[in-house]
């Protein structure tokens, strides 16, 4: 019970306020009980003495016989008995109100006074005795009202304590619940700011703090997500760099081994390598292929760097595509292939001429090189889209997802007679990414379709 009260500000406020109200009511009623009879008695005595003095003055002026009614009124008004005697002790008049109202008036509940006055050269003595029983009766009434007053005090205290505790503790309880939600980073709340006191200021401050904290958390979350993306991107780039250098080493290892073997055979004149002229030409061809591969590797590495910048100019894409098609026209004729061109005139785009020309050449030459004899190659440039489709060949769906990875080749044997180094489409991807051009390679019913969409 005590722990429950200590753990609730509303219950503590209720008990404290009720105790204060009951204590204050008891003190106030105790003061009334103590001071009211005394003040009442003092008031009665002051009224009696003033009236007694006025009565004496009247009797000295007008005499006793002419003021019997005045004496009777004074006696009734002050609940007093009056006795007037002459110098010989003879009783002139007597009014005994006390005997009629209370025959058992105690001495401590009455007030006696006497005085002499002279009228017509005769001296009289007036004795007055006033009853203070009303004071005792008022005190007894107050004592008898204690049970009723106690019930009223308790009711008022309970109601007042409940209202006060609700008024002061409920906003604090609401703010406390909000603070608990803040500890769980829950900002989907708002404190009541209708009050203008310190509690209202606290609620307003909490609302403002929650908004700032929510903004800070959102910023941190955004920054954290961006950091995670950057880390993931850095990991991918690191893996790509490792894969790239691994592939470079693998690609260069084979031709270097071939050249080394041929040179050693020619130096030591082993077997067929005695014919140096033939194998020198073969070694030169191998070196030329290595040179071409190294240039492609350098170009891919240069374009893959974060500091690579393109030099955009206004380009006639239509003329560039036609020029690329003319370069491979001879190879297509040797393979008895049918090339269909549908190129809209004067399509212009802002880009780097050398890079885009290399990308278009790679795409079109791949379509010619990897298609069988008598296949059909269709090149269409229309409505901001360049499409190159070659028939008679398909690529595995799993290979399509990796076709733009450096040194990836569909031919797993990596035979030089069956394809290039595997950097061509990676270079195409890098060039288009730098230009913000979207691209896609997919299998169609008749063959493979490569689409380029200019922004």
Long-range contacts (C-beta under 8 A, 24 or more apart in sequence): 9-169, 9-172, 9-173, 9-176, 10-165, 10-166, 10-169, 10-170, 10-173, 11-165, 13-161, 13-164, 13-165, 13-168, 13-169, 14-161, 14-162, 14-164, 14-165, 14-169, 15-161, 16-161, 17-157, 17-160, 17-161, 17-164, 17-165, 18-157, 18-158, 18-160, 18-161, 21-153, 21-156, 21-157, 21-160, 21-161, 22-153, 22-154, 22-157, 25-153, 25-156, 25-157, 26-153, 29-146, 29-149, 29-153, 32-142, 33-139, 33-142, 33-143, 36-138, 36-139, 36-142, 37-135, 37-136, 37-138, 37-139, 37-142, 40-134, 40-135, 40-138, 41-132, 41-135, 44-78, 44-130, 44-132, 44-134, 44-135, 45-111, 45-130, 47-78, 48-78, 48-80, 48-111, 48-113, 48-128, 48-130, 49-113, 51-77, 51-78, 52-78, 52-113, 52-115, 52-128, 55-126, 56-115, 56-117, 56-126, 59-84, 59-117, 59-119, 59-124, 59-126, 60-117, 60-118, 60-119, 61-119, 62-119, 63-119, 63-120, 64-92, 64-93, 64-119, 64-124, 68-93, 71-95, 78-128, 78-130, 79-130, 79-131, 79-133, 79-134, 80-128, 80-129, 80-130, 80-131, 81-128, 81-129, 82-126, 82-127, 82-128, 83-126, 83-127, 83-128, 84-124, 84-125, 84-126, 84-127, 85-124, 85-125, 85-127, 86-122, 86-123, 86-124, 86-125, 87-122, 87-123, 87-124, 87-125, 92-124, 97-131, 98-129, 98-131, 101-131, 101-133, 102-131, 102-133, 105-131, 105-133, 109-133, 109-135, 109-136, 168-199, 171-195, 171-199, 171-203, 172-199, 175-199, 175-202, 175-203, 175-206, 178-206, 178-210, 179-206, 182-210, 182-213, 185-217, 187-211, 187-213, 187-214, 187-217, 240-304, 240-406, 243-405, 243-406, 243-407, 244-300, 244-301, 244-406, 244-407, 247-406, 247-407, 247-422, 248-297, 248-407, 250-407, 251-293, 251-297, 251-407, 251-421, 251-422, 252-290, 252-293, 252-294, 255-286, 255-287, 255-289, 255-290, 255-293, 256-290, 258-286, 259-283, 259-286, 259-287, 259-290, 262-286, 289-416, 293-421, 293-423, 296-421, 296-423, 296-424, 296-427, 297-421, 297-423, 299-427, 300-406, 300-423, 300-426, 300-427, 300-430, 303-355, 303-427, 303-430, 303-431, 303-434, 304-430, 308-434, 310-351, 310-352, 310-355, 310-434, 310-435, 311-352, 312-350, 312-351, 312-352, 312-435, 313-350, 313-351, 313-352, 313-353, 314-348, 314-349, 314-350, 315-348, 315-349, 315-350, 315-351, 315-353, 315-356, 316-346, 316-347, 316-348, 317-347, 317-348, 317-349, 317-356, 317-381, 317-386, 317-454, 318-343, 318-344, 318-345, 318-346, 318-347, 318-381, 320-353, 320-356, 320-357, 320-360, 321-360, 321-364, 321-379, 321-381, 321-386, 323-357, 324-357, 324-360, 324-361, 324-364, 324-365, 325-364, 325-379, 327-361, 327-365, 328-361, 328-364, 328-365, 328-368, 331-365, 331-368, 331-369, 332-368, 332-377, 335-368, 335-371, 335-372, 335-373, 335-374, 335-375, 336-373, 336-374, 337-368, 337-371, 337-373, 337-374, 337-375, 337-376, 337-377, 338-374, 338-375, 338-376, 338-377, 339-376, 339-377, 339-378, 339-379, 340-376, 340-377, 340-378, 340-379, 341-379, 341-380, 342-378, 342-379, 342-380, 342-381, 342-382, 343-379, 343-380, 343-381, 343-382, 344-381, 344-382, 347-381, 347-384, 349-454, 351-435, 352-431, 352-434, 352-435, 355-431, 355-434, 355-435, 356-431, 356-435, 358-427, 358-431, 359-427, 359-428, 359-431, 359-432, 360-386, 362-424, 362-425, 362-427, 362-428, 363-388, 363-428, 363-450, 363-452, 364-388, 366-424, 366-425, 366-450, 367-448, 367-450, 369-419, 370-419, 370-448, 371-447, 375-447, 376-446, 384-453, 384-454, 384-455, 385-451, 385-452, 385-453, 385-454, 386-451, 386-452, 386-454, 387-449, 387-450, 387-451, 387-452, 388-449, 388-450, 388-451, 389-444, 389-446, 389-447, 389-448, 389-449, 389-450, 390-447, 390-448, 391-446, 391-447, 392-446, 392-447, 393-447, 393-448, 394-443, 394-447, 394-448, 395-441, 395-443, 395-448, 397-443, 400-441, 400-442, 400-443, 403-441, 404-428, 404-429
